[in-house]
Amino acid sequence: MSHIVTVQDAVTAFADWIEPTDAELDAIEQEMPVVQADVELLDAQIITLDRIPTELDNRRLRRARRRALAARVSLANRTADAALPGGAA
C-alpha cells in the first residue's frame, strides 16, 4: 500500500501564524488610495453597462478617471522620492 504524503510547504503556507510583515502592510497602505480610486472607476463603469450614459454618468466617469490617474501619479511620485537617496532629484 502506498501512503499519501502532503508537501509540508504547501500545507504550512496557509497556516494561521503566518502574517504579513510590517513592510508588506506599509506597501498595502501606500497603494490603498489607488485601489480605492480604481474601485470608484469600476463602479462608475458598471453603472453605465446596461444603459446609454447620461451627462451625469459621463461626468462621474471623467471624475473617476481623473481620481484614478491622480492617485497613480501620487503613488509613482512617492515611490520615486523614496527610491532616491539623500533627496536628490
VEXTI-476589 format. One record per residue: x, y, z of N, C-alpha, C in turn. Coordinates in Angstrom, 2 decimals, m for minus. Layout:
REM VEXTI-476589
<n_east = X	n_north = Y	n_up = Z	ca_east = X	ca_north = Y	ca_up = Z	c_east = X	c_north = Y	c_up = Z> $
...
//
This chain:
REM VEXTI-476589
<n_east = 0.84	n_north = m1.16	n_up = 0.00	ca_east = 0.00	ca_north = 0.00	ca_up = 0.00	c_east = 0.89	c_north = 1.24	c_up = 0.00> $
<n_east = 0.59	n_north = 2.20	n_up = m0.85	ca_east = 1.39	ca_north = 3.43	ca_up = m0.87	c_east = 0.69	c_north = 4.48	c_up = m0.03> $
<n_east = 1.49	n_north = 5.21	n_up = 0.73	ca_east = 0.96	ca_north = 6.23	ca_up = 1.62	c_east = 0.86	c_north = 7.57	c_up = 0.90> $
<n_east = m0.18	n_north = 8.30	n_up = 1.22	ca_east = m0.33	ca_north = 9.64	ca_up = 0.66	c_east = 0.32	c_north = 10.61	c_up = 1.64> $
<n_east = 1.29	n_north = 11.35	n_up = 1.15	ca_east = 2.03	ca_north = 12.28	ca_up = 2.00	c_east = 1.84	c_north = 13.68	c_up = 1.42> $
<n_east = 1.56	n_north = 14.64	n_up = 2.28	ca_east = 1.40	ca_north = 16.02	ca_up = 1.82	c_east = 2.75	c_north = 16.71	c_up = 1.77> $
<n_east = 2.83	n_north = 17.69	n_up = 0.97	ca_east = 4.03	ca_north = 18.51	ca_up = 0.89	c_east = 3.94	c_north = 19.53	c_up = 2.02> $
<n_east = 4.92	n_north = 19.53	n_up = 2.89	ca_east = 4.87	ca_north = 20.36	ca_up = 4.10	c_east = 4.77	c_north = 21.85	c_up = 3.76> $
<n_east = 5.52	n_north = 22.32	n_up = 2.76	ca_east = 5.48	ca_north = 23.74	ca_up = 2.43	c_east = 4.09	c_north = 24.17	c_up = 1.96> $
<n_east = 3.45	n_north = 23.34	n_up = 1.17	ca_east = 2.12	ca_north = 23.69	ca_up = 0.68	c_east = 1.10	c_north = 23.71	c_up = 1.81> $
<n_east = 1.26	n_north = 22.86	n_up = 2.78	ca_east = 0.32	ca_north = 22.80	ca_up = 3.89	c_east = 0.53	c_north = 23.98	c_up = 4.84> $
<n_east = 1.78	n_north = 24.30	n_up = 5.14	ca_east = 2.04	ca_north = 25.37	ca_up = 6.11	c_east = 2.04	c_north = 26.75	c_up = 5.48> $
<n_east = 1.94	n_north = 26.84	n_up = 4.16	ca_east = 1.92	ca_north = 28.15	ca_up = 3.52	c_east = 0.69	c_north = 28.95	c_up = 3.92> $
<n_east = m0.36	n_north = 28.29	n_up = 4.31	ca_east = m1.59	ca_north = 28.97	ca_up = 4.69	c_east = m1.88	c_north = 28.84	c_up = 6.18> $
<n_east = m0.87	n_north = 28.62	n_up = 6.97	ca_east = m1.05	ca_north = 28.47	ca_up = 8.41	c_east = m1.46	c_north = 29.80	c_up = 9.03> $
<n_east = m2.16	n_north = 29.72	n_up = 10.16	ca_east = m2.64	ca_north = 30.93	ca_up = 10.84	c_east = m1.52	c_north = 31.80	c_up = 11.36> $
<n_east = m0.39	n_north = 31.25	n_up = 11.68	ca_east = 0.67	ca_north = 32.03	ca_up = 12.30	c_east = 1.50	c_north = 32.82	c_up = 11.30> $
<n_east = 1.27	n_north = 32.63	n_up = 10.02	ca_east = 2.00	ca_north = 33.40	ca_up = 9.01	c_east = 1.21	c_north = 34.68	c_up = 8.76> $
<n_east = 1.81	n_north = 35.80	n_up = 9.10	ca_east = 1.18	ca_north = 37.11	ca_up = 8.95	c_east = 2.01	c_north = 37.96	c_up = 8.00> $
<n_east = 1.41	n_north = 38.97	n_up = 7.40	ca_east = 2.20	ca_north = 39.87	ca_up = 6.57	c_east = 3.18	c_north = 40.67	c_up = 7.42> $
<n_east = 4.31	n_north = 40.97	n_up = 6.83	ca_east = 5.32	ca_north = 41.74	ca_up = 7.55	c_east = 4.91	c_north = 43.20	c_up = 7.61> $
<n_east = 5.60	n_north = 43.97	n_up = 8.44	ca_east = 5.32	ca_north = 45.39	ca_up = 8.54	c_east = 5.57	c_north = 46.09	c_up = 7.20> $
<n_east = 6.60	n_north = 45.67	n_up = 6.49	ca_east = 6.90	ca_north = 46.27	ca_up = 5.19	c_east = 5.77	c_north = 46.00	c_up = 4.19> $
<n_east = 5.23	n_north = 44.79	n_up = 4.21	ca_east = 4.12	ca_north = 44.45	ca_up = 3.32	c_east = 2.87	c_north = 45.26	c_up = 3.67> $
<n_east = 2.60	n_north = 45.42	n_up = 4.95	ca_east = 1.45	ca_north = 46.22	ca_up = 5.38	c_east = 1.63	c_north = 47.69	c_up = 4.99> $
<n_east = 2.85	n_north = 48.21	n_up = 5.09	ca_east = 3.13	ca_north = 49.59	ca_up = 4.68	c_east = 2.92	c_north = 49.76	c_up = 3.18> $
<n_east = 3.35	n_north = 48.78	n_up = 2.40	ca_east = 3.16	ca_north = 48.84	ca_up = 0.95	c_east = 1.68	c_north = 48.83	c_up = 0.59> $
<n_east = 0.91	n_north = 48.02	n_up = 1.28	ca_east = m0.54	ca_north = 47.97	ca_up = 1.05	c_east = m1.16	c_north = 49.31	c_up = 1.40> $
<n_east = m0.73	n_north = 49.89	n_up = 2.51	ca_east = m1.26	ca_north = 51.18	ca_up = 2.96	c_east = m0.95	c_north = 52.27	c_up = 1.94> $
<n_east = 0.25	n_north = 52.24	n_up = 1.36	ca_east = 0.61	ca_north = 53.24	ca_up = 0.35	c_east = m0.22	c_north = 53.08	c_up = m0.92> $
<n_east = m0.56	n_north = 51.86	n_up = m1.29	ca_east = m1.30	ca_north = 51.61	ca_up = m2.52	c_east = m2.81	c_north = 51.73	c_up = m2.35> $
<n_east = m3.29	n_north = 51.88	n_up = m1.13	ca_east = m4.73	ca_north = 51.89	ca_up = m0.87	c_east = m5.47	c_north = 53.02	c_up = m1.60> $
<n_east = m4.94	n_north = 54.25	n_up = m1.70	ca_east = m5.67	ca_north = 55.27	ca_up = m2.48	c_east = m5.85	c_north = 54.88	c_up = m3.95> $
<n_east = m4.89	n_north = 54.19	n_up = m4.53	ca_east = m5.01	ca_north = 53.74	ca_up = m5.91	c_east = m6.10	c_north = 52.68	c_up = m6.01> $
<n_east = m6.13	n_north = 51.77	n_up = m5.07	ca_east = m7.14	ca_north = 50.71	ca_up = m5.07	c_east = m8.53	c_north = 51.32	c_up = m4.93> $
<n_east = m8.69	n_north = 52.27	n_up = m4.02	ca_east = m9.99	ca_north = 52.90	ca_up = m3.82	c_east = m10.43	c_north = 53.68	c_up = m5.05> $
<n_east = m9.49	n_north = 54.38	n_up = m5.69	ca_east = m9.83	ca_north = 55.13	ca_up = m6.90	c_east = m10.22	c_north = 54.18	c_up = m8.03> $
<n_east = m9.54	n_north = 53.05	n_up = m8.14	ca_east = m9.89	ca_north = 52.07	ca_up = m9.17	c_east = m11.27	c_north = 51.46	c_up = m8.92> $
<n_east = m11.61	n_north = 51.24	n_up = m7.66	ca_east = m12.94	ca_north = 50.72	ca_up = m7.32	c_east = m14.01	c_north = 51.73	c_up = m7.69> $
<n_east = m13.76	n_north = 53.02	n_up = m7.42	ca_east = m14.73	ca_north = 54.05	ca_up = m7.81	c_east = m14.90	c_north = 54.10	c_up = m9.33> $
<n_east = m13.80	n_north = 53.95	n_up = m10.05	ca_east = m13.87	ca_north = 53.95	ca_up = m11.51	c_east = m14.66	c_north = 52.74	c_up = m12.01> $
<n_east = m14.41	n_north = 51.58	n_up = m11.44	ca_east = m15.18	ca_north = 50.39	ca_up = m11.82	c_east = m16.66	c_north = 50.54	c_up = m11.52> $
<n_east = m16.97	n_north = 51.14	n_up = m10.37	ca_east = m18.38	ca_north = 51.38	ca_up = m10.03	c_east = m19.05	c_north = 52.27	c_up = m11.08> $
<n_east = m18.33	n_north = 53.33	n_up = m11.47	ca_east = m18.89	ca_north = 54.24	ca_up = m12.47	c_east = m19.06	c_north = 53.53	c_up = m13.82> $
<n_east = m18.13	n_north = 52.66	n_up = m14.16	ca_east = m18.24	ca_north = 51.94	ca_up = m15.43	c_east = m19.36	c_north = 50.91	c_up = m15.37> $
<n_east = m19.52	n_north = 50.25	n_up = m14.24	ca_east = m20.58	ca_north = 49.24	ca_up = m14.11	c_east = m21.96	c_north = 49.88	c_up = m14.23> $
<n_east = m22.11	n_north = 51.07	n_up = m13.71	ca_east = m23.40	ca_north = 51.76	ca_up = m13.78	c_east = m23.83	c_north = 51.96	c_up = m15.23> $
<n_east = m22.86	n_north = 52.21	n_up = m16.11	ca_east = m23.20	ca_north = 52.52	ca_up = m17.49	c_east = m23.25	c_north = 51.30	c_up = m18.41> $
<n_east = m23.07	n_north = 50.11	n_up = m17.88	ca_east = m23.05	ca_north = 48.92	ca_up = m18.73	c_east = m24.39	c_north = 48.62	c_up = m19.41> $
<n_east = m25.47	n_north = 48.81	n_up = m18.71	ca_east = m26.76	ca_north = 48.37	ca_up = m19.24	c_east = m27.63	c_north = 49.52	c_up = m19.76> $
<n_east = m27.05	n_north = 50.69	n_up = m19.95	ca_east = m27.83	ca_north = 51.81	ca_up = m20.47	c_east = m26.92	c_north = 52.78	c_up = m21.19> $
<n_east = m27.55	n_north = 53.68	n_up = m21.91	ca_east = m26.80	ca_north = 54.75	ca_up = m22.57	c_east = m26.40	c_north = 55.76	c_up = m21.49> $
<n_east = m25.13	n_north = 56.09	n_up = m21.39	ca_east = m24.69	ca_north = 57.01	ca_up = m20.33	c_east = m25.32	c_north = 58.40	c_up = m20.48> $
<n_east = m25.81	n_north = 58.93	n_up = m19.38	ca_east = m26.33	ca_north = 60.28	ca_up = m19.36	c_east = m25.18	c_north = 61.25	c_up = m19.14> $
<n_east = m25.48	n_north = 62.53	n_up = m19.16	ca_east = m24.44	ca_north = 63.53	ca_up = m18.91	c_east = m23.87	c_north = 63.36	c_up = m17.50> $
<n_east = m24.73	n_north = 63.04	n_up = m16.55	ca_east = m24.26	ca_north = 62.79	ca_up = m15.18	c_east = m23.33	c_north = 61.58	c_up = m15.13> $
<n_east = m23.68	n_north = 60.53	n_up = m15.85	ca_east = m22.81	ca_north = 59.34	ca_up = m15.92	c_east = m21.46	c_north = 59.69	c_up = m16.53> $
<n_east = m21.48	n_north = 60.49	n_up = m17.60	ca_east = m20.23	ca_north = 60.89	ca_up = m18.24	c_east = m19.36	c_north = 61.70	c_up = m17.29> $
<n_east = m19.97	n_north = 62.60	n_up = m16.53	ca_east = m19.21	ca_north = 63.37	ca_up = m15.54	c_east = m18.62	c_north = 62.47	c_up = m14.46> $
<n_east = m19.43	n_north = 61.53	n_up = m14.02	ca_east = m18.97	ca_north = 60.59	ca_up = m12.99	c_east = m17.78	c_north = 59.77	c_up = m13.51> $
<n_east = m17.85	n_north = 59.33	n_up = m14.76	ca_east = m16.75	ca_north = 58.58	ca_up = m15.35	c_east = m15.48	c_north = 59.43	c_up = m15.48> $
<n_east = m15.64	n_north = 60.66	n_up = m15.96	ca_east = m14.47	ca_north = 61.55	ca_up = m16.10	c_east = m13.83	c_north = 61.83	c_up = m14.74> $
<n_east = m14.67	n_north = 62.10	n_up = m13.76	ca_east = m14.17	ca_north = 62.38	ca_up = m12.41	c_east = m13.45	c_north = 61.16	c_up = m11.84> $
<n_east = m14.01	n_north = 59.98	n_up = m12.04	ca_east = m13.38	ca_north = 58.76	ca_up = m11.53	c_east = m12.07	c_north = 58.48	c_up = m12.25> $
<n_east = m12.02	n_north = 58.72	n_up = m13.56	ca_east = m10.76	ca_north = 58.53	ca_up = m14.30	c_east = m9.69	c_north = 59.50	c_up = m13.80> $
<n_east = m10.08	n_north = 60.76	n_up = m13.57	ca_east = m9.11	ca_north = 61.74	ca_up = m13.06	c_east = m8.59	c_north = 61.35	c_up = m11.69> $
<n_east = m9.49	n_north = 60.88	n_up = m10.82	ca_east = m9.06	ca_north = 60.47	ca_up = m9.48	c_east = m8.11	c_north = 59.28	c_up = m9.54> $
<n_east = m8.43	n_north = 58.32	n_up = m10.40	ca_east = m7.57	ca_north = 57.13	ca_up = m10.53	c_east = m6.20	c_north = 57.53	c_up = m11.06> $
<n_east = m6.18	n_north = 58.40	n_up = m12.05	ca_east = m4.90	ca_north = 58.85	ca_up = m12.60	c_east = m4.11	c_north = 59.64	c_up = m11.57> $
<n_east = m4.78	n_north = 60.53	n_up = m10.84	ca_east = m4.10	ca_north = 61.33	ca_up = m9.82	c_east = m3.54	c_north = 60.44	c_up = m8.71> $
<n_east = m4.27	n_north = 59.41	n_up = m8.34	ca_east = m3.79	ca_north = 58.50	ca_up = m7.30	c_east = m2.56	c_north = 57.74	c_up = m7.78> $
<n_east = m2.57	n_north = 57.31	n_up = m9.04	ca_east = m1.42	ca_north = 56.60	ca_up = m9.60	c_east = m0.20	c_north = 57.51	c_up = m9.71> $
<n_east = m0.41	n_north = 58.76	n_up = m10.12	ca_east = 0.69	ca_north = 59.71	ca_up = m10.21	c_east = 1.26	c_north = 59.98	c_up = m8.83> $
<n_east = 0.40	n_north = 60.16	n_up = m7.86	ca_east = 0.85	ca_north = 60.41	ca_up = m6.50	c_east = 1.67	c_north = 59.24	c_up = m5.96> $
<n_east = 1.21	n_north = 58.02	n_up = m6.21	ca_east = 1.95	ca_north = 56.84	ca_up = m5.76	c_east = 3.29	c_north = 56.75	c_up = m6.47> $
<n_east = 3.30	n_north = 57.02	n_up = m7.76	ca_east = 4.56	ca_north = 56.96	ca_up = m8.52	c_east = 5.55	c_north = 58.01	c_up = m8.01> $
<n_east = 5.04	n_north = 59.20	n_up = m7.69	ca_east = 5.93	ca_north = 60.24	ca_up = m7.17	c_east = 6.46	c_north = 59.88	c_up = m5.78> $
<n_east = 5.63	n_north = 59.29	n_up = m4.95	ca_east = 6.10	ca_north = 58.90	ca_up = m3.61	c_east = 7.15	c_north = 57.81	c_up = m3.70> $
<n_east = 6.94	n_north = 56.82	n_up = m4.57	ca_east = 7.92	ca_north = 55.74	ca_up = m4.67	c_east = 9.20	c_north = 56.24	c_up = m5.33> $
<n_east = 9.09	n_north = 57.20	n_up = m6.25	ca_east = 10.29	ca_north = 57.76	ca_up = m6.87	c_east = 11.09	c_north = 58.56	c_up = m5.86> $
<n_east = 10.39	n_north = 59.33	n_up = m5.01	ca_east = 11.07	ca_north = 60.10	ca_up = m3.97	c_east = 11.74	c_north = 59.19	c_up = m2.95> $
<n_east = 11.10	n_north = 58.10	n_up = m2.62	ca_east = 11.65	ca_north = 57.17	ca_up = m1.64	c_east = 12.85	c_north = 56.42	c_up = m2.21> $
<n_east = 12.88	n_north = 56.24	n_up = m3.53	ca_east = 13.98	ca_north = 55.48	ca_up = m4.14	c_east = 15.25	c_north = 56.29	c_up = m4.28> $
<n_east = 15.13	n_north = 57.63	n_up = m4.25	ca_east = 16.31	ca_north = 58.48	ca_up = m4.41	c_east = 16.92	c_north = 58.78	c_up = m3.05> $
<n_east = 18.13	n_north = 58.34	n_up = m2.80	ca_east = 18.75	ca_north = 58.62	ca_up = m1.51	c_east = 19.18	c_north = 60.06	c_up = m1.40> $
<n_east = 19.05	n_north = 60.62	n_up = m0.21	ca_east = 19.50	ca_north = 61.98	ca_up = 0.04	c_east = 18.62	c_north = 63.06	c_up = m0.54> $
<n_east = 17.47	n_north = 62.71	n_up = m1.05	ca_east = 16.54	ca_north = 63.70	ca_up = m1.59	c_east = 16.99	c_north = 64.27	c_up = m2.92> $
<n_east = 17.90	n_north = 63.62	n_up = m3.62	ca_east = 18.36	ca_north = 64.11	ca_up = m4.91	c_east = 17.26	c_north = 63.95	c_up = m5.94> $
<n_east = 17.17	n_north = 64.90	n_up = m6.82	ca_east = 16.14	ca_north = 64.84	ca_up = m7.86	c_east = 16.71	c_north = 64.47	c_up = m9.19> $
//
